[in-house]
């Protein structure tokens, strides 16, 4: 299976890429930071040309890099681009709040939308798209708005791509990823590892009946109570 994974200049992107490589798939990694991609490509022993430096939050950049991507893909895994945040939100100015929200939307929503817009035609029939929401959302926060936007976009894309037998799903960090929750077993895998495993599962024949969904990695905690 030919797999493109974006955001591979993040720890989560690297973990997902390692999971797909370990499962025997042909992986192409992408991200905006050349040094991180080169290190990962070397560690995974990727063939030349399978590490693509591109800022997929920038429409001009991803359009210019279009020719570097494989002509045929089975899977696209959208991992949010790195977001650099700092300071105490309680001291934010209006400009700081605007920058935070725009940065998160660009990294998680706009990047996924642009990637699928540019490369959707490269997907083979029967393929899959997985978009990752790596942080648990706090009610009323920018992260919660991003999660809602990704979930709605995912459901709409599932309708569009379903005519070609392509599944489209999102994988989100759930309640179990919140600070202070240790899950049902102290030996549970990290959230990144569980997101990687669920993303991989959604590309398998066993998951062909799942599309348009936002699935949670929660270490055994319920996504909702009440």
C-alpha positions in Angstrom: 0.0 0.0 0.0 1.3 3.5 -0.9 0.8 5.9 2.0 1.4 9.6 2.3 1.8 10.9 5.8 1.9 14.7 6.4 3.2 16.4 9.5 6.1 14.1 9.8 8.2 16.9 11.3 6.2 16.3 14.5 6.5 13.5 17.1 3.1 12.2 16.2 3.8 12.2 12.5 7.0 10.3 13.1 5.2 7.7 15.2 2.5 7.1 12.6 5.1 6.8 9.8 7.0 4.2 11.9 3.8 2.3 12.3 3.0 2.1 8.6 6.6 1.2 7.7 6.6 -1.6 10.3 3.4 -2.9 8.7 5.2 -3.2 5.4 3.7 -0.3 3.5 5.5 2.0 1.1 5.6 5.4 2.9 6.0 8.9 1.7 6.6 11.5 4.4 5.9 15.2 4.2 6.5 18.3 6.4 7.8 21.8 6.3 11.1 21.2 8.1 13.8 19.6 6.0 16.1 18.6 8.9 13.5 16.6 10.7 12.3 14.8 7.5 15.8 13.9 6.5 16.5 12.3 9.9 13.2 10.4 9.8 13.8 9.3 6.2 17.2 7.9 7.2 15.8 6.1 10.2 13.1 4.5 8.1 15.4 3.8 5.3 13.1 5.4 2.8 14.0 5.5 -0.9 15.1 8.8 -2.4 12.3 11.2 -3.2 10.0 9.8 -0.5 10.6 12.7 1.9 8.8 15.9 0.5 9.5 19.2 2.1 6.3 21.3 1.8 4.3 23.6 4.0 0.8 22.2 3.3 -0.8 25.1 5.1 0.3 27.3 2.2 -1.8 26.8 -1.0 1.0 28.1 -3.3 3.6 25.8 -1.7 1.6 22.6 -1.9 0.5 23.4 -5.5 4.2 24.0 -6.4 5.1 20.6 -4.8 2.3 18.7 -6.6 4.7 17.0 -9.1 6.8 15.6 -6.3 4.0 13.4 -4.9 3.4 9.9 -6.2 0.9 9.7 -9.1 -1.0 6.9 -7.2 -1.8 6.6 -3.5 -3.8 4.2 -1.4 -3.9 6.3 1.8 -3.4 9.9 2.9 -2.9 10.5 6.7 -3.3 14.1 7.6 -1.2 15.0 10.7 -1.4 18.6 11.8 1.5 20.8 11.1 3.6 22.0 14.0 2.2 25.0 15.9 4.4 27.1 18.0 2.6 28.7 21.0 3.9 30.4 24.0 2.9 32.5 26.9 0.0 32.4 29.3 -3.4 32.5 27.6 -4.8 34.5 30.5 -2.5 37.4 29.4 -3.3 37.2 25.7 -4.3 40.3 23.8 -7.0 40.1 21.2 -4.3 39.8 18.6 -2.8 36.9 20.5 -6.1 35.1 20.6 -6.6 35.6 16.9 -3.2 34.3 16.1 -3.8 31.2 18.2 -7.1 30.3 16.5 -5.8 31.0 13.0 -2.7 29.0 13.7 -4.6 26.0 14.9 -7.1 26.1 12.1 -4.3 26.4 9.5 -2.3 23.6 11.0 -5.2 21.1 11.5 -8.0 22.1 9.1 -6.6 24.1 6.2 -3.6 21.8 5.8 -5.8 18.7 5.6 -8.2 20.4 3.2 -5.5 21.6 0.9 -3.7 18.2 0.9 -6.9 16.3 -0.1 -7.9 19.0 -2.6 -4.5 18.7 -4.4 -4.0 14.9 -4.0 -7.5 13.5 -3.8 -7.4 12.5 -7.5 -4.2 10.5 -6.8 -6.1 8.1 -4.5 -6.9 4.7 -5.9 -10.5 3.5 -5.6 -10.9 1.6 -2.3 -8.4 3.9 -0.6 -8.6 5.9 2.6 -8.1 9.3 4.1 -7.4 9.6 7.9 -7.2 13.0 9.6 -5.7 13.2 13.0 -6.9 15.5 15.9 -4.0 14.9 18.4 -5.1 17.0 21.4 -8.1 16.5 23.7 -10.5 19.4 23.2 -11.4 21.7 26.1 -15.0 22.9 25.8 -15.1 26.4 24.2 -11.5 26.4 23.2 -9.9 26.8 19.8 -9.1 23.1 19.9 -12.7 22.2 20.4 -13.6 24.4 17.4 -10.9 22.7 15.3 -12.2 19.3 16.3 -15.7 20.2 15.3 -14.5 21.6 12.0 -12.5 18.5 11.2 -15.3 16.2 12.1 -17.8 18.0 9.9 -15.3 18.2 7.0 -14.6 14.5 7.4 -18.3 13.6 7.2 -18.7 15.7 4.0 -15.6 14.3 2.3 -16.9 10.8 3.1 -19.9 11.5 1.0 -17.9 12.9 -1.9 -15.2 10.1 -1.9 -17.7 7.3 -1.2 -18.6 7.2 -4.9 -15.0 5.8 -5.4 -15.1 3.5 -2.5 -12.7 5.7 -0.5 -13.3 5.9 3.2 -12.7 9.2 5.1 -12.4 9.2 8.9 -10.9 11.2 11.7 -8.9 10.0 14.7 -9.1 12.1 17.8 -7.5 12.1 21.3 -10.3 11.5 23.7 -10.9 11.8 27.4 -8.3 9.3 28.3 -5.6 11.7 26.9 -6.4 14.3 29.5 -3.9 15.0 32.2 -4.3 12.9 35.3 -6.1 10.0 33.6 -3.9 6.9 33.5 -6.4 4.5 31.8 -7.4 1.1 32.9 -3.8 -0.3 32.9 -0.6 1.5 33.9 1.1 -0.3 31.0 -1.2 1.3 28.3 0.6 2.5 25.2 1.1 6.2 24.6 -1.6 8.2 23.0 0.6 8.7 19.9 1.1 5.0 19.6 -2.7 4.3 19.9 -3.5 7.0 17.3 -1.0 5.4 15.0 -2.5 1.9 15.5 -6.1 3.2 15.0 -5.0 5.2 11.9 -3.4 2.0 10.5 -6.5 -0.1 11.2 -8.8 2.4 9.3 -6.8 1.6 6.2 -7.3 -2.1 6.4 -10.0 -4.3 4.7 -11.5 -4.9 8.2 -12.4 -1.2 8.4 -14.1 -0.8 5.0 -17.5 -0.4 6.7 -16.3 2.7 8.7 -16.5 6.1 7.0 -17.4 9.7 7.9 -16.6 9.0 11.5 -14.6 10.6 14.3 -13.1 7.8 16.4 -11.5 8.5 19.8 -8.4 7.1 21.4 -9.3 7.2 25.1 -7.3 4.5 27.0 -10.5 3.0 28.0 -12.2 6.1 29.2 -15.7 6.9 27.9 -15.8 9.8 25.4 -18.9 11.1 27.0 -20.5 10.8 30.4 -24.1 11.3 31.6 
